[in-house]
Amino acid sequence: MKYTTLPNTDIKVSKICLGTMTWGNQNTQEEGFAQMDLALDKGVNFFDVAELYPVPATAETYAETERIIGNWFAKTGNRDKVVLATKIAGPGDYTAHIRTTGFSKDALNEAVDNSLKRLKTDYIDLYQLHWPERHTKTFGVRDYTHNPNDPWEDNFNEILHNLDEIIKSGKIREVGISNEGAWGTMRYLNEAKNNSLPKIITIQNAYSLLCRPFEGDLAEIAHRENIGLLAYSPMAFGVLSGKYIKGTAADNARLKLFPRFARYSSEQSTEATKRYLKIAEENGMTLAQMSLAFVNERPFLTSNIIGATNLEQLEENIESIKISLSKEVLSEINKVHAQIPNPAP
């Protein structure tokens, strides 16, 4: 395994992070336990979860993934071996069963306290805001369109003040954001700098061969402001395994169970995936290995959040950390990207 540190801290994390959003839906607690056992054995010390998980989010399965992790901590006593990240759900139609109060002080305190109980721990290493409260770009939308009727009122300073209080209480150590854009990221940074408030140290956004918008303004912010990307969906919901193109996807594969997650299955995404598969096979790799190795090597990456529904997938994903892509392979990848840029924003 390779390791880095969460930016601006001495917290050591594996460059492969164990994603957990299928546990409690596609995966049982027993399977989640087995994945955590294997990941820890392979040197993965960074686990990412959210109160929203499993996904798709429903009232019936709300926070089941956190409960599974908490039960594993209770069974194994391994809390001190794991850097643990979780998130508060942002407002939206599909989180109304959780709460409708966004990132208010009461909401943050309630969410943190309930996550601590479910996770059976007295602290969270990295606490993240799952997505912005304001109207901004959503999944599958390429460009920002302003909504003049957005009821949101500027509260960056208030959120950081409230997070500061929670940090001082010892319940969380560091804070991050997720699904955020360049403007929101800089607002958090400036409020922190100008008011001696906690600095956002990570941003968890989608990033893969099919989704590279992070390489725009956010990449510059990451480098100049020392914020690390936690890349999620590096396999594009399994599309970048090649199994859908080859027709080898199991009946319980994510896109077979939940076809509404279709942004990685557009005509352009499928064509780009075929071209990436050809590059991988011509260079003696699986598409999964090449796809994950590409993300692992990005200079703005802190950790690559991998997910799997079985141990074979998980082991292959973790082993991608041992692969280094040649200049020639990277050149071929970027040729495809130039021809079919970001087909799944």
LINNOR-V404557 format. One record per pair of residues at least 12 apart in sequence whose C-alpha atoms are under 7 Angstrom apart, sorted by the first residue. I is the first residue (numbers start at 1). GAP is how many residues later the second one is. If there is no record, write none. Layout:
# LINNOR-V404557
i: [I/I]
gap: [GAP/GAP]
This chain:
# LINNOR-V404557
i: [1/1/1/2/2/3/4/6/7/7/7/7/8/13/13/13/14/14/14/14/15/15/15/16/16/16/16/16/16/17/17/17/17/17/17/17/17/18/18/18/18/18/18/19/19/19/19/19/19/20/20/20/20/21/21/21/21/21/22/22/23/23/24/24/24/24/25/27/29/33/35/45/45/45/46/46/46/47/47/47/47/48/48/48/49/49/49/49/50/50/50/51/51/51/51/51/51/52/53/57/59/66/66/67/67/69/70/70/70/74/83/84/84/84/85/85/85/85/86/86/86/87/87/87/87/88/88/88/88/89/89/90/90/90/90/90/90/91/102/103/105/122/123/123/123/124/124/124/125/125/125/126/126/126/126/126/127/127/127/127/128/128/128/128/129/129/129/130/130/130/131/131/131/132/134/134/135/135/139/140/140/140/141/142/156/156/157/160/160/161/164/164/175/175/176/176/176/176/177/177/177/177/178/178/178/179/179/182/182/188/201/201/202/202/202/202/203/203/203/203/204/204/204/204/205/205/205/206/206/206/207/207/207/207/208/208/208/208/208/209/210/210/210/210/211/211/211/211/212/213/213/219/222/223/228/228/228/229/229/229/229/230/230/230/230/230/231/231/231/232/232/234/234/234/235/235/236/237/239/240/240/240/240/241/241/242/242/263/264/268/269/269/272/272/276/289/289/292/293/293/293/293/293/296]
gap: [13/42/320/12/13/12/298/296/194/219/220/221/193/32/33/70/30/31/32/289/287/288/289/28/287/288/289/290/302/27/29/30/31/286/287/288/289/28/29/30/287/288/289/28/29/30/286/287/288/28/29/45/287/28/32/33/34/44/32/33/31/42/30/37/40/41/29/282/39/39/276/36/37/38/36/37/38/35/36/37/38/36/37/38/17/36/37/38/36/37/38/12/15/36/37/38/64/37/12/37/38/52/53/51/52/50/48/49/50/46/42/40/41/42/39/40/41/42/40/41/42/40/41/42/43/23/40/41/42/40/41/12/39/40/41/42/43/42/31/56/57/49/47/48/49/47/48/49/47/48/49/46/47/48/49/50/45/47/48/49/47/48/49/50/47/48/49/47/48/49/47/48/49/48/16/18/12/15/206/123/204/205/204/203/31/32/34/37/38/36/33/34/25/26/24/25/26/27/23/25/26/27/25/26/27/25/26/35/36/12/26/27/25/26/27/28/24/25/26/27/25/26/27/28/25/26/27/25/26/27/24/25/26/27/25/26/27/28/87/82/59/132/133/134/131/132/133/134/130/129/132/81/78/77/72/73/74/71/72/73/74/71/72/73/74/75/72/73/74/72/73/58/61/72/53/56/28/17/25/33/47/48/51/46/47/35/45/81/80/75/74/75/64/68/57/28/31/28/27/28/30/31/32/25]
